[in-house]
Amino acid sequence: MKAGRQCLVADFAKNVDDTDMTSRDHTNAAYQQECANDDQDDEDCLPIHIQENRFTLRSFIFLVSSQPSRHFSLDMAANQSDTADAPIQANPVVVVQDVGHLSEAFMREVGSLFWFVVQTASESLDNIRRGRTPFRAVSFFRYSERAGVGSVPLVGLVSFFLGLTMALLTGYQLQRFGTERLVPGLVAISFTRELGPLLTGIMLAARIGASFTAELGTMEVNEEVEAIEAMGIPPLRFLVAPRMVALFALMPCLSTVSNISAIFASSLISRIYFNIAFVYFIDLVKDALLIRDIVTGVLKSFLFGFLISAIACYRGLTVKGGAEGVGIATTSSVVTAITTVIGFDTLFNIVYIVFFP
């Protein structure tokens, strides 16, 4: 840096010495004569070459003095680029604060859902104590037909294909050890105790849960719920109770349809690929299944039906923001219901195995 400045000063001095002195003297003489005739300041009447040198010297000094600032700005830019490439250090306080906010929102949602269910049960029981039905039978059968009969083809078809796949894959692996006769019991226990209720819950959360949320959300946006409440009819008892009871009651039936479809599909695979007759297949299934497996599947079905219906109705009645809010609530209902079903299924298995081995 210093060597560059010294070279720049030497070049400047050489250029000044090489100036044409003869022409400069003639010009200065004419200029001095003009200054003698006019009343001008002494500094303005200096020889022209001195003024030019002064101006050039000032420009040179400014140029040289500006060099450090330019290099300083380049150094600052380099430091800023290095800072931008460096990883962002997370503040532990901010992270803990965000976790706290998320936990608070989660607990608030759980508490709101709990009191939503309690209030629905309270309104229904209050109507029963008065000697009346909690809701109209027509509403119950209408929702039962939609949730139950309408879902049979979907549940049966999906379970049938999954039963085929499971029997085929497990059978080929067990055939290496000569134990393909375990395929009927394996498929029967898996679907009766675990996969039947779980798959049925996921399919109903996507099909019926979304439908309930969209219906109630549209009614909430159009202020139909407020109109029902203004007529003196409790909206939870009138709108939520029949939906919850219908899905709660029909969930075990749909789970049974899933189990039967999967077992029938595995029997076809066993007969075609593993030469297991139907009569022998039924005997193997009866020997493998226990009463506790069937009871476990039924209890899970009731639990999943209750959770799906409660979440779907709760999301529908808390819609805000018009048509966009209905879409957001429907998506949230499906995602929340599926996640809750899988989570409670895992928790149920852990508790069941620990306390009832």
N, C-alpha and C positions, 0 to 999 in steps of 0.2 A: 504493500500500500504506500509506504513512505518513498520507496524507490521510484514508483510511478509518478508521484508528485514532483520529485527532484528532476526527473527527465522533462516533465511538462514545463518547469521553470526555466531550464536550460534552453529549450526550444524557443520559448518566448523571448529570452535575452538575445538570442542569435537573430531572430526576425527583426528586432528593434535596431540592431547594429547594421543590418544590411539595407536599411532604408536609404533611398536616394537623397543625400544631403544637399546636393546642388539645387534641385528643384524645390526643396523645402525652404532653402534660404531665400530664393526669389519670392516665393509665396509669402514668407514671413515678412519681408520688407514691404510688400504691398499692403499686407494686413496691418503693419505697424503704422504706415502712413494714414490708413483709413481710421485707425484708432486715435491718431493724433488730431485729426480733424473733428472727430466726434467725441462727445463727453461720455465715456464708458468707464466701467469699473476696471481697476488694475488687473483683477483676475480674468475678466473677459478679454483683455488686450494682451494676454500672454501669447507667445508664439503658438502657431497652430500645431506644430509637432509635439509641443509640450502638452497641449490640451488633448491631442489624440492619444498620446502615451498615457496621460492620466485616465482617460476614459477606458482605454484598453486595459490598463492596470487594475482599475476598479472591477471591470468585467472578469478579469482573470482571478482576482481575489475572491469575488463572489462564486466563481466556478469552483475554485479549489476548496473554499469553505463549505460549499454545498455537498462535496463528495462524502464526508462522514455521515451526514444525515441520510443520504441515499443508501449507503451500505447498512446503516442502522435500520432503515425501513425494510431492506431485504432480509436482514437477520430476524426482524420481527415477523415477517411473513413466513420464514422457514420455521420459526418457533411455533407460530400458530398452526401450521400444517402438521407439525409433530404433535401438538396438543390435540388436534382433531383426530389423528390416527390413534392416539392413546385410548385404551378402554375406559369407559365411564365407570367411575367408582360409585356404587350404590350406597346410599345412606341407610344404615341399619334402622334408624329411627323411622324413616319414611316407609321402609319395607314392613316393619312391625305395625305401623299405623294402617297401611293398606290391608294387611291381614286382619287387623281388628275390625276395619270397616266391613270387609267381606263376611267375617264371622257374625257381626251384628246383623247384617242384611239377611244372612241365612237363618239365624235364630228368629228374626222377625217373621220371615216367611213361614217357618215351621209353626210358630205360635199362631199366626193368622189362620193357617190351614186347620190347626187343631180346634180353634174356637169356631171356625166355620162348620166343622163336622158336629161339634157339640151343640151349636145353635140349631142346626138342621134337625138333629135328634130331639132336642128340647121342643121345638115347634110340632114335630110329629107326635111325640108322646103327649103333649098338651091336648092335641085334638083327640087322641085316643081316650084320654081321661074324661073327656066330655061325651063320650059315647059315639064318636064319629070316626069314620075311616081317615087315616092321615092324608090320603090322596085318592083320586078317582081310579077305579080299577081299569078304566079304558086307557088311561095314561100308562099304567104299569104294563099292560099287555102290548100296547103299541111299542114301547121301548124294548120290551122283551123280544118282540118279533124282529126288531131292527138289530139288536145286539146279539141275539141268540141264533135265530133261524137264518138271518142274513149272513152271519159269519161262518156257518157250517161249511159251505163249499171252500172258502179260503183256508180255514184251519185244517180241514181234511186233506186238501190237495198238498199243502205245504208239508204237513206231517207225513203224508204218504211218500213223497219224494225224499224227505230226509231219512225215513225208515229204510227205503231202498239203498240209499247211499251208505248209511251206517252199517247195515247188514253186509253189503258187498265188501266194503273196505275192511271191516273187522274179520269177516269170514276168510278172506284171502290171507290175512296175517295169521289167524289161528290154524288155518289148514296146514301150515308148515309143520306144526307140532301135533297134528292129528286131533285137534280139539275143536273142530268146527261145530260140534254139537252144543257149544257154549253160546253160540250166536243168538238163539231164541231168548235165553235168559238174560243175556247182556242187553239186548234191545228193549225187552219188556221192562226190566228194572230201570234202565236209563230214562225211558219215556214216562213211566208211571210215577217215578219219584222226582225227576228233575226236568227233563226236556219238555214233557207235555205241558205242565203248568207254565213253564218259562216262555216257551214259544207262543202259547196261546195268549199270555199276558202281553207280549211284545206286539203281536198282531192286533189285538184289541185296542191297545194304546194308540196304535197308528190309525186304525179304522174308526173305532167308536169314540175314543177319547178326543180326537180331532173334530169329529162331528158334534159332540156335546159342547165343546168349547166354542166352535163357530156359531152354533145356534144361540147359546146364552150370550155370547159376546155381541152378536147382532141385536138381540133384544135389549141389551144394556145400552148400546150406542143409540138405538132408536127410542130410548126412554120407555120401553114397554114394561120393564121391570118396575119402574116407578109408578106407572099406571096401575099395575096389579096391586102394588102396595097401597096406592091411594084408594082402591076399592075395598080395602080392609082384608085382603088375602095375604097371608105370609108368603113371600116369594120363595123362601127356602123350602118350605113344606110343599108348595105347589109345583115348583120347577125342579128342585134338586132331588128331593126324596124319591120320587118314582124312578129317576134315572139311576140313582145309587143302588136302590133295592133290586132293580132289574139286572144290572150288571153283576151285582154281588151274588144273586141267586143263580144266574146262568153260567157263570165262569166255570164251576166244576163240571157242568154238562159239556161245555166246549172242550175242556181238558180231557174228558173221557173220549170224546170224538177223536181228539188228537192221538191219544194212546192206541185206540183201536185201529186207526188208519196206519200208524207206524208198525204195529205188530203184524197187521195183515200184509203190509209191503215186505217186511222181513221174512214172513212165511213164504212168499213167492220166490224170493231170492234163495232161501234155504232149499226149496223144492227144486228149483231149476239148476242151481250151480253146485249145491252141496248134497243133493239126493236125500234130503230129510223130508219124510212124508208129513202130511198135515196132522195126522193123529199123533205121531211122535212129537211133532212141533208143539202141539197143545200140551202134551204131557210135560215137556221140558219147561214150558212157560209156567205151568202150575207148580212145578217143583221149585222153580227159581223165585217166584214172587212170594212175598210175605204180606200179611195184613198191614204191618207197619208201613210198608212201601205205599200201599194204596191210601192209607190214612194221611201219610205225609203229603202226597200229591193233592188230596182233597183240601187239606188245610192251606196249602200254598195257593190253591185256586181261589179260595174265599178271600185270602189276604190280598192277592193281586187284584181281584175284582174290586174290592173296597178301595184300594189305593188309586187305581186308575180312574174310577168314577169320581172320587173326591177331588183329585188333582184337576181333572178335566172341568168339573163344574166350578171349582174355585177360580181357575184361570178365566173361565168364561164370564163370571160375574165381576171380575176386577179389571175388565178391559177399559182402556182409556185411549183417546186419540182417533176415534172414527174408524174408517175401514182399514187404515194401516195398523191401528191398534189391534183389530180383530186378527189380522194375519200374524202379527208378532205374538199375540197371546196363543194362537193355535200352534205355532211352531214351538213355543216355550212349553206348552202343555204336553206335546208328544215327546219332546226331549226329556222333560222332567219325569214323565210317567215311565218311560223306558228305563231311564237311569235308576229311578226309585225301585222298580221291579227287580232289576238285576242286583242292586245293593241289598234289598231285603231278602232276596233269594240266597245270597251268600251268607248273610247274617243268620238266616233261619237254619241253613245247613250247619254252620258252626255251633250254634246253640243246641241243635238236635244231636249232633255227634258227641258233644261234650257231656250233655246231661242224660242222653238216652243212647248210649253206645250199643 
